Amino acid sequence: MTGYPIRLTEHQLATLRRRIIGTLLVSEALLALLHIIFTWEELISSIPKKIWRLFHVDREMNLPTWFSVSQLTLLALILILIFSLERYRSVHSRGNWLWLIFAAGALFLSFDEFAEIHEKSGAFVKAYFFDDARQGTFLYMLKQFPSYYWALVYVPIAVPIGTFLGVYFWHKLGPARSWAIGGMVIFLTGAVVLDHLEGRYGNSGYRIAMDMFGMRFRFDIFLLEELMEMIGITMIINAFLHHLSNIILAMQPSYNK
């Protein structure tokens, strides 16, 4: 089946994509700025806790959390739209259902961000497997990496599924795969590497303090971690928006010649 009822030019699609990505990047910069402002040492003691927690990127149920949940939900919606258009274009195309698996993964991550599932699963694993681990055992060795308890639950599931999907989307995305790969590297560097440093050593050893205009503010490691996660997801969204644009253009060839 060919043809598509909505007529969009390549320029219109590129403009829409740039606006979406630009809005996400500006929002991330504003969230970082608000965090820095509301965690100024000179200000935080005079601001009600409910106010500064609203902008603190290392707290839950606040503005940064809402943004991350919305961002992941947007990614899921884009993937669902791609699935729908691929199915409309070729009902018998093999592998289309994999878009839905990826969309379900994005929705799960958005729910995880909102409900702190990986933190709670990490606490469960710690309580039942590591608290009584004896020195010299394998569990005791893993205990030296406290921020990775959640990974013991996620990795056995995520790695095989992620590898399978990665091979599929490597062929599907074409040139846009560089955005997806770059976004995944940045996201995992923040979510895994920096999260480990913060969990193992705490913020005290990874804080940049600066004096400006007679005021002192700090740049915490978890701010960089959260920013890398947000920017990584934005790059992945950009990759799939590229692919979505190509699908739409391919479904209306006579209009874009």
Secondary structure, 3 states (H helix, E strand, C coil): CCCCCCCCCHHHHHHHHHHHHHHHHHHHHHHHHHHHHHCCHHHHCCCCHHHHHHHCCCCCCCHHHHHHHHHHHHHHHHHHHHHHHHHHHCCCCCCCHHHHHHHHHHHHHHHHHHHCHHHHHHHHHHHHHHCCCCCCCHHHHHCCCHHHCCHHHHHHHHHHHHHHHHHHHHHHHHHHHHHHHHHHHHHHHHHHHHHHHHHHHCCCCCEEEEEECCEEEEEEHHHHHHHHHHHHHHHHHHHHHHHHHHHHHHCCHHHHC
